[in-house]
C-alpha cells in the first residue's frame, strides 16, 4: 500500500488582527500623559491622535515619552476625534467632557471619560457638583471594573470613577453586600499633589505644600456624592493633601454588627476579589503607597476589633493609574472584549 506524501504546511503568516483606533483629548495633563504612555504600547490599539484641552493651542511634542510615542499633541478637534477614532478617551475638565462626550456619542463614537461629568445619576446632585451636564445621555455606565464589568462591555460611554471613590468603594462595597456595615462610615483620605491636576494653584505651590499636610473640602468635596451614590449610605469623607507627587492612602473607619469576626470580613473581601486581577488583599499587613505607585493595583488591608465591632481598612492606589488612566485602559479592555490586564502588566 502506497504511503501518501505529507501535505505541505501552509507557512503563510496569519493576517494581524485589526487594531482599534483610539484618541485622547486632554493628553497634556497628568492623567492624559499616562494615557499616552499606556495606549502607545497597547498591543490591540493604535493611538491615532493625542490632543490638548483647547482648540487654539500650538502643536507640541512630549519629550518624556520619546521612543514610546513620538507624535505631537495637536489642538483639540471634535471633527478629528469623530473621524479618526473608534474609541475616544476624555481627560478634560468636566464642562468640556460634558459637551464633547455627548457630541461624540451622537456621532457613533464610544467614549471613556476620566472626568466627573457623567458619574452622578441623581439630577439634583449632578446639578450641584457638575452643572454643565444637564442630562445623562443614553448608554452611560459607571465604570468600576471590579463591579460593573458586564455593563461596561456594552456601554457607549464609560464614566470612570474618581481616584478617591475608587479606593473607598473597592474596600467598602463587598462589606456592604455582606451586611457588615452598621452605623457611620468615615473615610480619611490622603492624596499626592498630582491629584489636584496640572493647573497650578496656591494650594499646590511647592512652598505651600512641601513639609505640610492639609485637610480640605470637608463636607464640600464632590467625591462624597459619588461614594454615597454607589455605597447607598451616608459617608463622612475628609481628603488631605500630602507632599507626594502621586498616590492615595485611605484609612476607613467602620462600625459593624456586634459579633462580626475577622474571618467574616476576610471572607467578604476574598469572595469579591478572588478573580480580580488588580485588587490585592493584604489582610493585617497594612499596605502603603509605595507598594502601588506606578501600577494599576489597589491594595486593601484591614484590622478588626471583635469585642467592639470596629473595623479599620487601609486602601491604597496610584491616583494617576488605578485612579485614572490605568482604570480607563482596564475599562477599554472590557469594551474590546480583551483580558483586563492587556497593556497594564
N, C-alpha and C positions, 0 to 999 in steps of 0.2 A: 504494500500500500504506500503510495507516494505521500511524502510529508509536505504539506503546503508551506511555501516560503513565508517567513514572517512579514506581516503588513508593516509598511514604513510608518514610523512615528511622525506625526504632524508636529513639527517644531516651530510652526508659525506662532509668534508671541500673541497672547490674547490682547485684544484691544483694551486699553486702560479705561477704567470706569470714568464717566463724565464727572467732572468736579463741579460742585455747586458754586455759583458766583456770589461772593459776599462783598459788602462795602460797609464802611464805618463813617458815620457822621459824628464829629466831635473827637477826632483822633489825636488832638494835641493835649488834652487833659491827661491826668494821671491814669485814670481807668482806660481812656482811649488809647494811650500808648501801650498799655498792657494788652489790649485787644489786638493791636497791630502785631505785636510780638507773637502772640499765640496763633493768630489766624494766618500769618505769613508762613508758618511752619506746619499748619494743619494738613494732614495728608488727603483730606477729602474735599477741600475747598480751594478756590482761587480768589485771592484778595484783589478785586478789580479797582477799588478806589478807597482812599483814605482822605477824609475831608475835615476841614476846620469847622468851627461852630458858627462862622459867619460867611456871607456871600461876597464880602469885599476884601477878605484877607488875601495877602500875596502867597503864591505857592512857596513852599519851603521844604527842605529835606529834613530827615530825622537822624542826625549823626549817631545817636545812641543805638540805633537799630541797623547801622551799616552792616552789610553782608547777611543780615537776617531779612531785611526788606529795604531795597534801595530806591523805592519810589519817592514821589513828592506828595506832601499834604497839599491838596488843592482847595480852593474855596468851596463852600457848601453850595450844592446844586441839587434841588429836588428832582429836576428832569433827569440828570445824570444818574442819580440814585435809582430812579424808577426804571431806567432803560438798561443799566449796566449791572444790575444785581438781582438775584433771586431772593436773597435774604439781606436785610439791612440792620446793622447794629446802630442804635442811637445812644451816644454818650454825651448828651446835650443837656442844657438847663431845662427844667420842667416845661416852661412855656413853649420853648422851641420843639421839644419832643411831642407835646400835645398837638401842635399844628402839623408837624412833618409826619409823625406816626400815623395820624388819621388820613393824611393825603396819600401816603404810600399804600395803606390798606385799600383805599379806593382805586388804586392803580394795580391791584393784584399782587403787591409785593409783601412778603412776610417780614415781620419786624420783631426784633429782640431789643427791648428798651431797658436801659440801665437807670433811667431817671425814675422819679416817683410819680410821674404824670398819670399813670394808669393803674396804680396799686390799690387805691381806696374805692371800694364798691358803694358805700353809703354816700348818697349825693350831698347831704349836709356836711359830712366830714370832708368829702373831697373838695367842696367849695371853700371850706375853711383853710385847708392846707395846700391844695393845688387848684386854685380858682381858674386857671387857664383851661383846665379840662372840664368843659361844660357838660359833656356826656361821655360815657364809655362806649366805644364802637363795639359792634358785634365781633366775637371771636377773640376777645381779650381773656387771657388766663394768667393768674398769679403764679409765677414760675419758681417755686421752691422744689427742685428736682426730686428730693427725697420724699416729698409728699404728693406732688402733683404730676408725676411722670406721664400717666395716661392722658391727662388733659393737655399737657404741653405738646405731645406728639401731634395733635390735631389743631393746635392753636394758630390763629392768624397773627396775633400779636402776643408775645410773651413779655409780661411785665416782671422783670427780675426784682426780687426783694431787696430792701436796703441792707447795708452791711450790719448795722446794729440788730435789726429784726432777724436776720439770718442766724446769728449766733444765739439769740434768745429763743427763737422758735424751735430750732433743732434740739435744744436742751429741754424745752418745756412741753412741746406738743405730745410726745409719747406718754408723759406723765398725766397730762390732761385726758388723753384717750383711755388710760388705765384707771381713771378716777382717783388719782393720788394727789390732786391739788385741792386744798381746802383753805379758805381764808386768803390772806394777802399774798401777792407776788411782788417782790422788789428786784429790779434789775439795775445793778450798779455797774456801769459800763465805762471803759477807758479806751480811747482811740488815739492812734497816731495822727500827726498833723495832716497827712495826705487825705484823711477822711473829710477834711473841710474843703477839699477841692483845690484847684490850682490858682484861682483868683486870690491875690494877696489881700490880707486884712490886718488890722491891728492885733487881733487875737492870734493870728498865725505868724506874726513877725518874730524873727529869731530871738530878739532881745526880750520879748514878752513871754515867749513860750519856754525857752531854754531854762532848765533848773526849776521849773514850776509845774504844778498840776492844778487845773481849774475845772470846777463844775460849771455847767452852762445848761440853758434850755430846760430848767426844772419846771414841770407842769406846762411846758410850752413847746416841746420838741415834737415835730411831725411824725417821727417814728413811733411815738406812743400809740397813735391811732392805728398804725399798721400792725403793731404787735397785738393790741387788743382785738382788732378785727379777726385775726387768724386764731388767737387763743380763746376768744369769746369770753373774756373776763377782764375786770379792771387790773391794771398793772401800774405800779409806780416805777417810772423809768428815769434814771438820773445819769446822763452822759458826762464824761470828763475828757478834757484834752490833756494828753501827756506828751512829753518831749521825745517822741519817737517818730520816725518817718512813716512807718506802716505797722499795722497790726491792731487787733481789738482783743481785749480781755474783759469778759463779763462775769461778775460774781453775782449769782442769782440766789435769792433767799426765799424759801418756800415753806409754808406750813402744810403738813399732810395729816390725814386722819390718824388719830391715836391708834397705836398698834401696827402701823406700817413699818415694815422691816427693810433693811438694806437689800436683801435678796429680791424683794418685790420691786424696788427701784431699778436694780440691775436687770431684772427680767423685762421690765417695760422698755428700757433703752436698748437692750440687746435684741429684743424681738423686733423693734422698729428698724434697726440698722444692721442686721446680720448680712444683708446683701447690698448695703450702701457703700460704694467704693470710696467716697470722700468724707465719711464720718468715722472717726477713730475714738473709741471709748477707752478711757484710761482708768476708770474706777477711782480708787483712793489716791492714785498717783496723779496729783493735780497738774494739768497741762500749763504751759507757758507760751507766750507769744513767739519766742524763738523756735519753738517746736513746729510752728506752722508758717512762719514767714517765707514768702516766695513759693508757696504751694497752694493747692486748691482744697486742702484739708480743713475740716473743722474738728477740733479735739474737745472732748467733753469728759470731765471728771466730776466726782461728787463725794460728799461726806454726809452720813445720816446720823442724827442723834435720836435713837429709837425711843428713849424714855419721854422725850418732849414732842416727838413727831416733826422735828425740824430737819430740813434738808438744805444743804448749800451745794450748788452746782457751779462749776467753773467751765466756761465755754470760750474757746479762743479760735481766731481765724485771721487770715490776711485780708484786710478790708479791700485791697485792690484786686484780689484774685477770687477767693471764695465769696467775698462780699461784693464783688462787682464783675470784672472781666472774666475771671475763671468760671464763675457761675453762669455767665452769659454763654460761654462756649459749651459748658455742660448742657445747657438748655438747647443750644444749636444741635448738639449730637442727638438729643432726643427727637428734635424736629426732623432730622435727617435719617432717623432710624439706625443710628450708629451706637456703638458702645459708648457709654457716658465718659469713659476715660480717654477717648481719642483726642490726641493733641494736647493732653493735660498732664500726662505722666511721661 
